């Protein structure tokens, strides 16, 4: 998160920032870390090479790297573990830090039998300091969210906790409570990017509020939207639209909206993969800010419609039409919405897909069909 926007006239200083080098991170993307500038050589003398590390310095460096790797794994483990399995819904979430440790966060909390809490946030700064603030912000959020208060009241309580526990940094945070039975989404927003509702078109749900950690008396209003069968909501941090290419041009909200609009039929997992691919292509594999996305989609009410949409998502176009006709023949049109019948014939469906499209596509298709079918049992 960038705590303050930088006017164009002030961006000259950015050109003088330290160059960076790419390093592979836990999830395989190319993060960036500062590269030390060599000291200028004295006039008439070549630059001196740095002295070699002593055995003790090498041992300590290895220990620090091991500890950093452990912290990286713990942070990603917390995020990956947070994504729930919601019957009747699909969820995809990803967080890619720009450095070894990141300041973005998301979380899911089950509040009762049909109410799910969903949070996404962005802590000011990067690296270890941001990661520590992120861990504290997540702990404060979970404590307050478990009270079951509405989103606005919850963010007000989290704000007071952040001011108490993180006096040196701001946090943007969006908190939503989803009624998984009715599809009602109630949202409060503390300075975060607006959520995108995908329901045949792509629209922002505009709702503003001060970031956490600014004013102890901040209040947070709420807005709501109802997601029907097939509708999605896309939550993301500012590292997505503010990704830069080699010329310094931003990926932009307009480009993000257009991409989602053109691929609004995609399921959450496929949509996240597409957006990550486009971001990496735009930035040529480099990454200057943490990137986090959470996508939720409500499944269709009829099993057959859901499975047919999965076939279209994985196979695309005419291949999906032909496959669906043959798969439906294995089940029988009168049993097309019976989960148990589909479960019984899934091995035959897998063989059919393998014979037509190879093992890779067949595995992906089979996995998604199986998960969806189990949701309708």
C-alpha positions, 0 to 999 in steps of 0.5 A: 500500500502506498500511504500517500499518492505521489503527484506527477511533479514529485515523481522525478525523485523516483527515477533515482531509487535503488535498482532492484534484482528479481528473486524467486519467492515461495509461490514462484513469482519474481519478487524484487529486493533492493540491490546495493549500489557500488561505492564510487571509486576514488579518483585514479584508483579502481574500486576495492572488492568487499572483504570476504565474509568470515566463517562466523558471518557466513554462519549467521547469514545462513541462520538469517536466511533460514529464519526468513524462509520459515517466516515466509512459509508461516505467512503464506501458510496462514493465508492459504489455510484461511480460504474456506470451502463454502457449499454453494460457492466457489472461492479463490484467493492469492497473495504474492508479496513483492519482497520475501514478506508482504503486508497484504492480508485476507481472512475468512471467518465462519460466523454461524451456519450461513454467515461467512466473514470475508476480509482483505487488507493492505498494511503500509510499508513492505518487507519485515516491518509490514509483515509484522503489522500484517500479523497484528492487524489480522489478530485484531481483526479476528478478535473483533469479527468473532463478536458477530457485529455488523461490518461497520461496527467491526471495522470501528473496533478494529480501528481502535485496536490498530491504533493501540497495537500498531501506532506507526502504520495505517491499514486499509481494510474491507470487511464483508459479511456474506449470507451464503443462503441468500447471497446477501453481501454487506460491506464496510470499507476502511480506505480499501479499493472498491469491490467489483460485482460481476453480474453480467457486467462489472460494477464497483460497489463504491463505499469510502472510509478512512484507513485504520490507524488514522482517527480513533473516532472513525465511523464506517458506513455499510453498503450491500449487494445481492449475488445471484446464481452465477454472480461473483465479487472480486476483491483486490489490493492496490498492487493490482491496478498500480502494477508498473511496466518498464516505462512506469505506466500503471496497469490501471483500473480501466484495464482490470475492469475490461479484462474481467468484463471480457472474461466474466464467465470464468470461474474464480480460480481461472479468473485469478490465474488470468489476471496474474498472467496479465499482470506478469506480462505487463510488468515483465515479471517484476513486482513493485508492490504486493498483489492480493486477490479474493474472488467469490462466485455463487454457483448456479441453482441447478447442478446440470447448469453448473457442470455445463459451465465448468466444462465451458470454463475448462474446455472452451467453445465447441469442445465443451458443447460436444463433451457435454452432450456425451457426458449427459448421455452417460448420466441420462437427461432425466438424472442431470441434476442428481448429484449421486448419479453424477458421482457414480459416472464420474470415472467414465466421464474422466475416461471420456475426457482423457480420450478426447483432450489428454490427461492434463485437461481431463484431470482439471475438468474431473477435479472441478466436476467432482468438487461441484458435484459434492456441493450439491449432495 
